[in-house]
């Protein structure tokens, strides 16, 4: 709401439960949590662009085309994917919380 000049927001979304990233993002944006934002930004669904990927994968699981698009059209990166389970398997914790961050930084360097 405080950044009305943002034209696009790319969101890295994993396919899950038989839904595409686009379907998952549409469901998220229907949440009451986004009511005020939808009032303020009527074209919110058009501004949020779900990109299929996974922080556990090399190059974030992005296709070459999506990686180029995101790198060319992004100015700011927010990263919040992580596991916060204290009893999580160590290998998965490292993959998500260390290597996932590294992959985000590698993409950000291309911007």
Wavefront OBJ file of the C-alpha trace (Angstrom):
o trace
v 0.000 0.000 0.000
v 2.864 2.353 0.652
v 4.566 1.708 -2.705
v 1.917 2.564 -5.319
v 4.552 2.987 -8.039
v 5.372 -0.714 -8.153
v 4.249 -2.044 -11.521
v 4.978 -5.726 -10.970
v 5.705 -8.057 -8.137
v 7.240 -11.423 -9.011
v 6.540 -14.201 -6.523
v 8.461 -17.475 -6.597
v 5.788 -20.139 -6.068
v 6.063 -23.919 -6.013
v 3.399 -25.994 -7.722
v 1.575 -27.910 -5.001
v -1.422 -30.155 -4.426
v -2.294 -30.341 -8.099
v -2.394 -26.544 -8.448
v -0.250 -24.413 -10.689
v 1.653 -21.491 -9.153
v -0.856 -19.146 -10.812
v -3.806 -20.942 -9.171
v -2.053 -20.955 -5.794
v -1.285 -17.233 -5.976
v -4.862 -16.405 -6.995
v -6.107 -18.273 -3.915
v -3.664 -16.442 -1.656
v -4.697 -13.037 -3.010
v -8.389 -13.805 -2.310
v -7.612 -13.986 1.411
v -9.133 -11.402 3.771
v -5.569 -10.425 4.558
v -5.411 -8.699 1.161
v -8.850 -6.981 1.265
v -7.426 -3.499 1.916
v -4.706 -3.977 -0.678
v -7.271 -5.043 -3.303
v -9.293 -1.898 -2.501
v -6.212 0.284 -2.898
v -4.856 -1.522 -5.963
v -7.765 -2.807 -8.071
v -5.437 -4.501 -10.578
v -3.504 -6.358 -7.857
v -3.963 -9.743 -9.550
v -2.364 -8.358 -12.707
v 0.586 -6.878 -10.823
v 1.471 -10.052 -8.931
v 3.186 -12.427 -11.341
v 3.678 -15.943 -9.992
v 6.848 -17.575 -11.279
v 7.210 -21.339 -10.982
v 10.276 -22.231 -8.932
v 11.679 -23.725 -5.749
v 14.469 -22.441 -3.504
v 15.666 -26.023 -3.036
v 16.538 -26.331 -6.731
v 19.621 -25.055 -8.591
v 18.887 -21.626 -10.130
v 15.748 -21.650 -7.941
v 14.187 -24.118 -10.351
v 13.541 -21.260 -12.770
v 13.359 -21.813 -16.488
v 15.973 -19.850 -18.436
v 13.171 -17.639 -19.772
v 11.741 -16.871 -16.314
v 15.190 -16.251 -14.861
v 15.977 -13.734 -17.616
v 12.590 -12.017 -17.204
v 12.919 -11.665 -13.434
v 16.555 -10.528 -13.622
v 15.759 -7.888 -16.255
v 12.638 -6.500 -14.590
v 13.394 -6.525 -10.843
v 14.809 -3.756 -8.665
v 14.130 -5.030 -5.143
v 14.188 -8.563 -3.711
v 12.386 -9.766 -0.588
v 13.169 -13.268 0.601
v 11.161 -14.934 3.337
v 11.164 -18.641 2.470
v 12.628 -20.705 5.285
v 12.038 -23.567 7.604
v 11.622 -22.521 11.212
v 11.079 -25.979 12.659
v 13.614 -26.628 15.395
v 13.380 -30.376 14.830
v 13.711 -30.187 11.033
v 16.149 -32.560 9.366
v 19.511 -30.754 9.246
v 20.021 -31.386 5.528
v 16.685 -29.747 4.661
v 17.337 -26.840 7.031
v 20.678 -26.137 5.348
v 19.134 -26.480 1.882
v 16.376 -23.981 2.681
v 17.965 -21.556 5.105
v 21.507 -21.393 3.748
v 21.623 -22.593 0.157
v 18.210 -21.073 -0.631
v 19.524 -17.671 0.436
v 22.644 -18.210 -1.667
v 20.496 -18.971 -4.719
v 18.439 -15.812 -4.163
v 21.648 -13.770 -3.912
v 22.997 -15.349 -7.109
v 19.837 -14.300 -8.952
v 19.927 -10.817 -7.402
v 23.490 -10.316 -8.673
v 22.171 -10.710 -12.235
v 19.796 -7.778 -11.777
l 1 2 3 4 5 6 7 8 9 10 11 12 13 14 15 16 17 18 19 20 21 22 23 24 25 26 27 28 29 30 31 32 33 34 35 36 37 38 39 40 41 42 43 44 45 46 47 48 49 50 51 52 53 54 55 56 57 58 59 60 61 62 63 64 65 66 67 68 69 70 71 72 73 74 75 76 77 78 79 80 81 82 83 84 85 86 87 88 89 90 91 92 93 94 95 96 97 98 99 100 101 102 103 104 105 106 107 108 109 110 111
